[in-house]
Amino acid sequence: MSKIPISVTIASINNTLVLDPTEEEEAVMDARITLDTEDGGNLCAGQKGEPGTLTPEQILTAAEWSIARGKEVRKQIKEATGA
């Protein structure tokens, strides 16, 4: 199986980060960052959205969360497909 890129979105709501926000959370988020990782845990894409700001520390936390969640999702995909 080739590399599996996984996108993870993190929202900032009143300066609190939320992993994979719900529709209700998206409606009130101040800022959003979507980060994509590949199999090796490397970041391969990213996009910041909404008018709010993210601190450098929040961006680093979002990257850590994205890498961890990407590994979890990839494992589930591999188990489901027998890869």
HURA-V66106 format. One record per residue. N is the residue number from 0. SS is DSSP state (H for helix, E for strand, - for the rest). OMEGA is omega in degrees with one decimal (none if undefined). Layout:
n->N ss->SS omega->OMEGA
n->N ss->SS omega->OMEGA
//
This chain:
n->0 ss->- omega->-179.8
n->1 ss->- omega->-179.6
n->2 ss->- omega->-179.3
n->3 ss->- omega->176.5
n->4 ss->- omega->179.1
n->5 ss->E omega->177.2
n->6 ss->E omega->177.5
n->7 ss->E omega->179.7
n->8 ss->E omega->176.8
n->9 ss->E omega->178.7
n->10 ss->E omega->171.6
n->11 ss->E omega->177.8
n->12 ss->E omega->-177.3
n->13 ss->- omega->176.5
n->14 ss->- omega->176.1
n->15 ss->E omega->-179.8
n->16 ss->E omega->-179.5
n->17 ss->E omega->179.8
n->18 ss->E omega->179.6
n->19 ss->- omega->-175.2
n->20 ss->- omega->175.4
n->21 ss->- omega->178.2
n->22 ss->H omega->179.3
n->23 ss->H omega->178.4
n->24 ss->H omega->177.9
n->25 ss->H omega->-178.3
n->26 ss->H omega->-177.1
n->27 ss->H omega->-177.5
n->28 ss->- omega->178.7
n->29 ss->- omega->-179.0
n->30 ss->E omega->-179.7
n->31 ss->E omega->171.8
n->32 ss->E omega->175.8
n->33 ss->E omega->-178.7
n->34 ss->E omega->178.6
n->35 ss->E omega->175.6
n->36 ss->E omega->176.2
n->37 ss->- omega->-173.9
n->38 ss->- omega->-177.8
n->39 ss->- omega->-178.0
n->40 ss->- omega->178.1
n->41 ss->- omega->173.2
n->42 ss->E omega->-179.0
n->43 ss->E omega->176.6
n->44 ss->E omega->177.0
n->45 ss->E omega->177.3
n->46 ss->E omega->176.3
n->47 ss->E omega->180.0
n->48 ss->E omega->-178.2
n->49 ss->- omega->-172.5
n->50 ss->- omega->-177.9
n->51 ss->- omega->-178.4
n->52 ss->- omega->173.7
n->53 ss->- omega->177.8
n->54 ss->- omega->175.2
n->55 ss->H omega->179.0
n->56 ss->H omega->177.9
n->57 ss->H omega->178.8
n->58 ss->H omega->177.7
n->59 ss->H omega->176.7
n->60 ss->H omega->178.4
n->61 ss->H omega->178.5
n->62 ss->H omega->178.2
n->63 ss->H omega->179.5
n->64 ss->H omega->-179.0
n->65 ss->H omega->178.7
n->66 ss->H omega->-178.7
n->67 ss->H omega->-179.3
n->68 ss->H omega->177.9
n->69 ss->H omega->178.1
n->70 ss->H omega->179.1
n->71 ss->H omega->-177.8
n->72 ss->H omega->178.6
n->73 ss->H omega->178.2
n->74 ss->H omega->179.0
n->75 ss->H omega->178.7
n->76 ss->H omega->-179.1
n->77 ss->H omega->177.9
n->78 ss->H omega->-178.6
n->79 ss->H omega->-177.1
n->80 ss->H omega->-178.9
n->81 ss->- omega->-179.0
n->82 ss->- omega->none
//
